[in-house]
């Protein structure tokens, strides 16, 4: 099974900051990676799929990159509504798995 | 508008079975390329993929839970049902269903992604 490890697990930042979250896969997954945003008590929301393609309706300050085993999610200028938990998921082979999540908090 | 909604018991006793239903609207389970998956999240913990069923009745399960899971669909009702046997307190979690749909990336990585999610239902396992 493929394991995903996110770093950092917690991130404190301010409105307007640029932040980057990393997701590393235990083996190559090409570009079969999604990023989700989740707010407390809510379902995950798909932000990015195929490692770098922005889901419809997602603000352009979000971007994704990477392939193989290392991926990044970048928020170019944090907005108040961006403080949430972000998780990556691979869809390379079954079982699909998720990273442990990165909680983005207000500094 | 595509919506999914989970329903089922909020409390089950240890060793009992759990049956959850995902009711899907705005899209058809018969439509080529459509699937519905189940994902759970214990309180304060990470998401865990459980199972997936496609329009053509192909099914996939988490190997670690495969012996306990059954997924099925009723296309006439546009519902997907997940059954998990021998429930344990560690199975306490919010259970989500989500649509799996083919999304084409700009480069590689085109495959089925979970693009719409239900609100989730919290299931507590306790005697």
Interface residues (C-beta under 8 A of the other chain):
Chain A: X1 X30 X31 X32 X33 X34 X36 X42 X43 X44 X45 X46 X49 X50 X51 X52 X53 X55 X67 X87 X89 X91 X94 X95 X96 X97 X98 X99 X100 X101
Chain B: X39 X46 X47 X48 X49 X52 X60 X61 X62 X63 X64 X96 X98 X103 X104 X105 X106 X107 X108 X109 X110 X111 X112 X113 X114 X115 X117 X118 X119 X120
